Amino acid sequence: MFEPVIAPSGTLLGLLQRGRGDGTLHALTAPRAEALAALNHCVLRDPRHDWQVENRSLYYARLYLDLNGELDEIEADLFDVEDALDTEESRTGLALAVLGHLASYGRRDALELLRRYAASGSNWAWALDELALRDDDAGLRALAAPVLARFPADPEGEAELAAAVRDAFEPRPWRLWAEDPRESIATRVRAAQEAGCFDRWQRQMRPSGPRPGWSVRAVFEWAQQGMERGAALYVPAARCLTAVAGPEDRPEIVAAAQDGTDGARCTALRYLADSNDPDALDLIEAAVVTGSPAVVEAALDAFERMRSIAAVDRARGWARRPDPLGAAAGRMLACRGGAEDKDLVLAALREAVRGEGPDAPTLWTLVDGTGRLGIACAAPVLRHIYRETASSHLRGRTARALAATDPSFPSGFAVECLWDCEETTREIAARHAETGDTRVVERLRRLAADPAEEAEVQTAVRSRIGPDTTAG
């Protein structure tokens, strides 16, 4: 999947791509054709940097409802010849999830599109999962034959069918089909269910990796083997060391942390940091200077996991370093520092935005720490991150930090957050948005009555409005 191109934050497209509440508010006042064009662009060209964790589907579905939007462009994209050439879930997943929400709101055209795509589309399993939550038994039974026809009636096809049944996110269709009155369908599905259960049992009986009685050297060798084939195994390897290493093994582990193979070095650093070894901090500092990129990453990760007073004290000394260890020290203080560390955390936040921009991964921890420490003078930087980041998760964390640091948040960003794509952000808004704004009162009422809204959001909403739906 190509990296999405995100439009400027001041444009309607840029707002909708980011999933900001202002995107919906602007779309509802823009010319309908312009709003639908921007909405279709987002749904058909997924704007999320991490499509597996960021939410957009309910946000876009609600806007289709508000605009009474047609689904012609979604239909054309789903059934385009490209669907047979690009079978990655990321190409059609967002559109299918939007259709699922629309079907739950009663849009019959969305339900029919999902049924057609489940019968003939390449990402049929996703469509079937959406239907499993929304369709009736008759609609699902009608899909049994076209879905099973995807799997040839030979050993390879039956194995693929068993894997599909085993890995299905929503089992309801397969359970229905296992009881289908058509014997040819029911027999095949039941056999696939049994084969999937047997395969899962076999995998559980063939565990790989360290065994009791392994030596420290064997654990290091296993970690290095993983490194050589591209699998980072140093975290489970460090846990294994906890089980197999004794006090007499410490010299060997320290030596590995100093100049072992990459797999051994990463494992040893993690083990020593987790056990608060007195040499761990010095070894981490040396690894950042002399290690490979993989070792540096493992050393920083091990350091940030440490919770000792010594680690926090060392972070105060490292925080001004212009290198990855200095950045990690800033994150350490954001998580575990005290009021005396506010200036260092604020400096780290500003440097991250200045040097890496509003989507820097380090900002997640720094933004949380800014809110935790209540750094009021960080509000201008937080507002900038809120406006510009393309990550809806980071924006939500920034909203939480603004709620703790910015007196203008309840009457400002909290209002638009009621329309945000992330439920956690909507929950923050429901708790903080000033109800003097008539839009807030109406939106709270709508969220309270919406069956698709998350329970946590509705709980927050009900804490603001009474039984008579009068804002409180």
N, C-alpha and C positions, 0 to 999 in steps of 0.2 A: 504494500500500500504506500502511495506517495505521501510525503509530508504535506499536510493541508496548507493552503495559502490563506492567511487570515487577513481580512480587510481592515482598514483603520477603525479604531474603536468609536470614532465619531460618526460612522456611517450606519445606516440601517442594517446592511449586510453584516458589518463587523459586530454589531450588537447581537444580532441573531446567532451568528457563528459562536460567539462567546457564551450564549445562553443567558445573557443578562436580562433582568426584569425590564429594563428600559427598552430592550428589543421588542418585547410584546407591546409596551405602551406606545412606542413610536410606530410600530406596524399598524396599530388600530387607528391611528390618525393619518397615516400616509395613504396615497391613492391605492385602492385595492389591488390593482394589477401590479404595481411596484412591490407591494408587500408580499403578494403571492409569489412573484418571481424570486425575491430574496429567500422566502421560505423554502421553495422548491430547490433552490441552489443548495441550501444547507442540508436538506434531507437526502438529496441525490449525490452530494459530494461531502461526505461526513467530515465536519470541521474539527473533530476532536483529536488531540494529540495522542490520547490513550482511550480508544473507543471501548475498551473492556471495563473501565471503571467510571468514566464520566457520563453523566446523565444528560440526554437531550430529548429522548423520544416523547415523554409526556409533555414536555415544554412545547415541542413542535406540534404534537397532536392537539393540544388545547388551542393553539393559534389557528390551526386548520378549522377547528370548530368555530372560533370567534369570527373568522373571515368567511365561513361557509365555503371553504376552499374545495375545488374539484381535485380529483385524484388522477387526472389524465396523464400528467407527467410522470408520476410514480409508476403507473401502469406501463407506460412506454419504456421506462428504464428497466423495470423488472423483466419484461418479456423481450427486451432487445437481444440481438444476436450476441452481444457482449457477455450475456449471462452464461453462455456455454463456453466462452473463452476465458473469462476471469471468474473462477469459482470460489474465490476467497470470501469468507463470511463478511469481512469488512466492507465489501462492495454493496451488499444489499441489506446488511443487518439493521442499520438504522431505519431504513424505509419499512422493513417488515415490523419492527418494534412500534413504529408510529402507527402503522395499520392496525396492530394489535390493540393499542389504546383506543383508536377510533372505533374499532369494532365493539369494545367494551362500553363506549359511549352511545352505541346504537347505530353507528353508521353501517348500513347494510352493504354499501359499495365496498367498504374496506374489508368486510368479512368475505365477500365473494372474491375479491382480489387475493386474499390469503389462501382461500381454498384452491383457486386456479394455480397459484404459484406452488403450493404444496404438492400438487399433482404433477407439475411439469418443470419447475424451476430447479436450478442447481443447488441453491441453499434451502432445499425443501425441509430439512430437519428444523431449521429455525422457524419457518412458517408453521410447521406442525406443532412446535412448542407453543407458539402464540395461539393457535387454534385450540390446543388442549386446555387452555385457560378460559376460552371464550365461546367455543362452538358447542352445539348440542350433540347428543350421541349420534343422531342420524347423519349430521354433517361429517362427523369423524368417520363413521362406518363407510361412507361413500368414498373415502380416500384410501381405504385399505388396498383395493386392487391396484390403483396406479402407483402407490408407494411400493408395494411388494414387487411390482413389475420391474422396478429399478434393479432388483437383485436376481441375477441369473440362477436358475435351478440347478446349479452344479456346486461342487464342494467349495470353490472360491466364493461364489455368490452367497452360499449359505453362511460362510464364515463372516462375510461383510455384513450380512443381515444380523447375525448374532451380535456383532460389535455395535451396530446401530441401535439395537434394542438395549444392550448393556449400557451404552453411553447416553441414552436419551435423557434430556434434562427433565422432561415431563413424561411420566410413564402412562398417563391415562389412555392415549390412543392405543398403545400396544396391549394394554389390559383388555380394552374393548374388543380388539381384533382377536385376541386369544380365545374369546367367547363367541366369535362370529358364527352365525348359523351355517355359513359356507365352509364346509369341512376343509377344502383346499387352503383357505386362508388361516383358519384357526389352527390346523395342524402345523403349518409352517411357522407361525408366530410362537406357538408353544415350544416347538423344537428350538427356535432361536433363543427364547427365554432360558431354557434349560442349558443350552450351550454357553450362553453368557454367564450364567451362574457358575458353571463348571470352570470356565476360563478364569473367572475372578478367584475362585478357590485355588486353582493351580498357581496363579501368580502369588497368592499369599503363602503358598507352601514352598516357593522358590525365592526366598529373600536373598538379595545380594548385599555385599558390603562386609564390614568387619564382623568377626565372630568372637565370642568369649575366648580368652586365652591369647588373643593377638598381642604382639609386642608393640612398643612405641614405634619401632622402626617400620613394622608392617603397616601401622596406621599412616605414617608419613608416606610410605610407598603407594598406598591406596589413594591418598589425596593427590599425589603427583600424577598418578595414572589418570585420574579424573581431569586434572589440569591439562594434560596432553591431548585429551580428546574433547576439550572444550567444556567440560562440566566442572563447575566450582563446587568441590566437595569439602572444602576446608571447615565449613561450619559443622556438618555432622562428624567430620573427623575430629574436631576439637572436643565434641561431646564424647566421642569414643575414648579420647585420651583421659578424660575425667574418670572413665571406668577402668582403664588398664594401667594408667601411670601411677607410680608410687614416688615417695620422696627421693629414692635413689635414682630416678629417671630425670630429675630436674636438670642436671648438667647437659644431658643429651637434648632436652627440649630447648634450653637456652641457646645452645650451639646452633640448633636448627633455626631459631628465630634470628640469629645473627647472620648466617650465611648458608642456610640450607637451600634445597631446591625451592622453586616457587610454591609448590603444593605444601611442602613441609614447613616453609617459613610462614605462610599464611595460617596454617593450622596451629603452629606453635604460638604465634602472636595472639591469636584468638584465645587459645587455652590460657596463656599467661595473664592476659587482660581479664578474662572472666574469673580467674582465681585470685585476682589482686596481688599478683606476684610483685615483690618490691622492685624488680628490674623491668617490669613491663613498660613503664612510661619511657624509660631511656631506650629500650629496644624499639618501641614504636617510633620515637623521634629519629632513630638511626635508619629505620626501614623506609620512612618517608624520603629521606635524603638519598639512600643507596639502592632502594628496591625497584623492581620492575613496576609497570603500571598496575598489574594485578596485586602485587605485594603492597603497594602504596594504598590501594583501595581497601584491602583487607585490614591494613594497619589503622587507617582512619576509622573504619567501621568498628574495629575492636575498641579503639579509644572512646568513641562516642557512646559505647555501651557501658563504660565504666561509671560507677556511681560513688566512688570513694571521695573523701575530702581531698586526698592527695591529687586525684585526677582533676578536680575542680580548681584547686590551687595552681596546678600546672597549666590548666587552660587559661588562667588569668595572665600567666607569663607568655603564653604562646599567641594570645588573641591578636596581637598587632603584627604577627609575622605575615608577610605578603606571599604566602604559599598555601597549598591545600591544608597543611596542619593548622595554620592560622584560621582558615575558614572553619575547620572542624572545631577548633577551640571556641569560636564564636557560637557555633551551634550547641556545644556543650554548655556554655554559660546561659544560652537561651533556655535550655531544658532544666538546668540544675543550679544556675547561679542565683545570687540574691540581689537585694536592692542596690548593693554597692557595684553591681556589674551592669547597671542600666546603660551607662555610657559606652561600654565595650560592645554590648549587644546592638545598640543603636548604630554605632560605627560599622559593625559587621553588616547590618541591614542596608545601610546606605551604600557601602562598598559593593555589596552583591548586586544591587539594582544598577549602580553606575557601571560596574564592570561586566555584568552578565545579562542585564535586562530584566523585565518583569516576569519572565518565565523561568528564571534560574531555579534548579532543583533545591538549592540550599535555602531558598526563601521560605519553603514550607515550615521548616523548623524555626527559622528566625522570626517569622510572622507570629507563630504560636507563642514564642518566648516574649515577643514585644507585648502581646496581650496579657500574658501571664504576669509580667513584671509591671504592667500598667504604665508604659512609657508614653506619656501624653504627647511629648514633642515629636513622636514618631508619626503622628496622625497624617501629616502631609505626604510622607513617603507611602504610608499604607493606602491612602486615597489613590495615589498614582498606580500602585500595584493593582488595586481593585479595578480601576478603569481599564488598564492596559493588558493584564494577563489574559492569555487565551485559555488558561486552565480554570474550569469552573470549580474544581476542588480547591485550588489555591485562592480563588476569589472568595469562596465560602469561609475559609480560614481567616482571610483578611477581614471579612465582615465581622467575624467573631472578635478579632483583635480591635477593630474600630469600635465595636460596642463597649469595649473595656477602656478605650483611650480617648475617644472623640465625642465630646458633648453634642456635636451636631448630627451624630449618626441617627438617632431616632426620627428626626424630621428630614433627613437627607437620604443616604443610601438605603436605610432600613425600609423605606417605602417601596422602592423599586425591587428590593429583595423579596417582597411578597410574590413576585412573578418570576423569580429566578428558577433556573432549570434544576438546581440541586435541592433536594428536600431538606437537607441540614441547613442550608441557607434560608429557605423559607421558614424553617422553625425559628431561627435566630430573629428573623424579621417579625414573625408573629409575636414574639416576646417583647420586642423593643419599639416597633413602629408606633409613632404618635397617632392616636386615633382622632385628633382634631382634623385631619385630612379626610374628606369624605371618601376618597378612593380607598383609604385604608379600611374603613368600616365595611364598605361594600365587598372588598376583596376578602376580608376575614369571614364574612358571611358565606361567600362563595366557596372558600376552602373548607369551611365547616360542613357544607352540604355536599361536597364532591366525593363520591364513593371511591374515586381513583387516588385521592390524596392519602399520603402516609399517615399512620396513626400518631406518630410523634408530632407531626405538624398540627394535626387536628387537636391533640391534647394542648399544645401551646396556644392554639386559637381559642379554645374554650376557656383558657385561663384569662383571656382578655374580654370575652363577651359572655353575657348572661343568658339565661333561658329565653328571654324575650329578644335575643340578638341585638340588644343595645350595647354599644361599645362601653367598656369599663376601663 
